[in-house]
Amino acid sequence: MNVKKWTYFILGVLINSFGIALITKSGLGTSPISSIPYVLCLEFTSLSFGMTTFAINALFILIQILILKRDFKPLQFLQVGINILFSLCIDISMSVLRFVAPDTIVIQLATLIVGCLVLAIGINFEVAPKVMYVPGEGAVQAISTHFHWNFGKVKVAFDTTLMSIALILSLVFFQGLNGIGIGTIISALIVGLFVNGVRKIFHLESHFQK
């Protein structure tokens, strides 16, 4: 096992959790991949954001197993451990950031943008070593591989589906928007741009070239 690669990957997961928490604390919504867990934790208040994140990510792992069957590599079962770490760190990050409560739209937007930048940095650390997919990305990859569809297009469709489900749940639970908002759309639009920008600046992939 390449310790350096796994260190970068796990660091990326930790940074991601903090970025998602910061986006959420903006009060404008959360990231698309976290939209369903966040709406669920607002409705079922006995469950934390991390708990609902763990449940949804477990579903993503199950989707991979059902689609790939024997092609689901044993190494990918480590996603369960990564899911536990990620979910725990989301709750820790939300607790650490409990003092963050922006009260103007300018500060909310600033918090959102910083959160998107942090998330983009985390994604770069996560994907650069190419050791494993996190559950959400793993589900996208499984669908793309099995049906021979373009990964990027599947990713867009996947995130759009998650946001749509979160929107429906919010309307059912709260008869309005709660946990999903303009920040969810903004993060969906700019995180990818930030990821590309961070990649060009830090060139993390070059750290693992032989």
N, C-alpha and C positions, 0 to 999 in steps of 0.2 A: 504494500500500500504506500502510495506517495504521500508523505506527511505534509509536504508543502502544498500540494493540490488540495488536500482535505482541509487544511488550515484556512486557505483562501475561501473555499466553499462554505465552511461553517461560519467564518467571519461575514461572508456575504449574507447568509441567512439571518445572522444577528442584526446586521445593519438594516436589512429589509424589514424586520419586525419593528425597529425603531422608526423607520420611514413611514410605515403604514400607520403606526400610532400617531405620529406627528400630523399626517394628512387627516386622520380622523379627528384629532384635537382642533383642527381648523374650524370645525363646526359646519363645514360645507358639504359633508359626505365623506366617503372613504374611497379607497381604490377599488376598481372593478372586481378584482379577484376576491376582495374581502367584503363586498357589498352584502352578500347573502348572510354570512356569519354576523355582521354588525347589526343588520335588521333583526335577526333572530335573537341576539343578546339583548336588544332593546325591548323586545316583546317578552321574552322569558328571562326576567331579571335575576332569577336564581343562577343563571348561567353567565359566566364571564365571556368577554370577547374571545379570549384564548380558547375556552372550552368549545364554543360554537365553531371557531376556526378549525380546531382539531377534528370535529365531527365532519365538517364539509370536506376537509382534506383527506380524511379516511375514505370518504365516498369517492374522491378522485382516484385514490389508489385502487379501490375496488373496480372502478371503471377500467383502469389500465389492465387489471388482471382478467376481467371478463372479455376485453377486446383482444388482448395479446395472447391469452392462454399460455401455451408452452413457450412462447417467445418472450414472456415476462421473465427477465433475468433474475436469478436469486439475489444479486447485489441490490436490485431495486427495492427489496424488502426493507432495506435500510431507510427508505423513505418514511417508514413508521417512526423510527427514532428521530429523524429530522423533523417530522411533524410534531412530535412531543416537544422538542427543543424550540421550534418556531412558535408554537402556540403558547408555551410558557413565557417566552421572551416578549410576546405581544402583551400579555398581562403585566409583566414587569415594566415594560416600556410605558404602558398606559398609566401605571401607578407612578412611575418616575415623572411623567409629564402631567400629573394631576393638577399642577398649578397653572398649566397653560389653558387659558380661557379667553381667547381674543374677543373683544367686545365691539370692534368696528370692522367693517367690510375690508378695509385696507389691511388691517392686521391679520384678518382671517385669510385673505388672499396671500399675504406674505408667508404665513405659516404653512399654507397649502403648497406653495411653490418650493419652500425649503424642504418640506416633507417629500415632495416629488423628486427633488435633487438627491436627497439622502437615499431614497428608494432606488434611484437610477445607479448610484454608486454601489449599493448593495447588490443589485442585479449584475453589475459588471464583475464584482468579486465572485459572485455565485457561478456565473457561466464561463468565466475565463478558464478555469482548470479542466472543465469538461469531464467531471467525474460522475455527475448524477443530476437528474432533474428533480426539482421540488414537485410535490404532488400535482399542483395545478398545471405546470408546464409539462409534467409527465403525461397527464391526460391528453393534452393537446398533441404531444408527440405521438402517443399511441393511436389516436384518431387519424392523424396525418399519415403515419406509417401504414396502418392497416388498410385504409381506403385510398392510399396513394394520392392524397390531397396536399396542396401547398401548405406548409407549416404556417406561414404568415397569415394566409386567408383563414385557416382554421382558428388561429389565435384570435383574430378579430371577431369571428363568429362566436367563439367560445366566450370571450369577455362580454360581447353584446348580449348573449343569452343569459349570462349571470346577472348583468345589470337589469335585464328585463324581468327576470324572476324576482330579484330584490325589489324592483318597483312594484310588482304585483303583490308581493308579501307586505310591503309597506302600506299599500292602499287597503289591503284586507285587514291588517292589524290596527292601523291608525287612521284609516280613511283620509290619508294624505301622505305627503313625503316626510319620512323620518328615517334618518340614517343613510339616505341616498339623496344627492342633490347636484348642484352645479359643479361642486368640487370633484365629484365622481367622474363627470364628463371631462372636466379640465385635466384631471390626472390621466385619464385614458388617452388624451390627445398629446400631452407633453412629456410623459415619462419616457416614451420611446425616443423622442428627440433628445432628451437629457442623456439617455443611455448611450446613444451614438456620440454625443458630445464628450461624455466622460471617457468612452472608449478611445476616442482620438487623442485625448489629453494624456491618459495614463498608460495606454497600450499594455494592459495587464496580460493579454494573451502571449505577449513576447516573453514573459517570465517563465513560460512553460514550453517554449520551443527548444528542441534539442539541437 
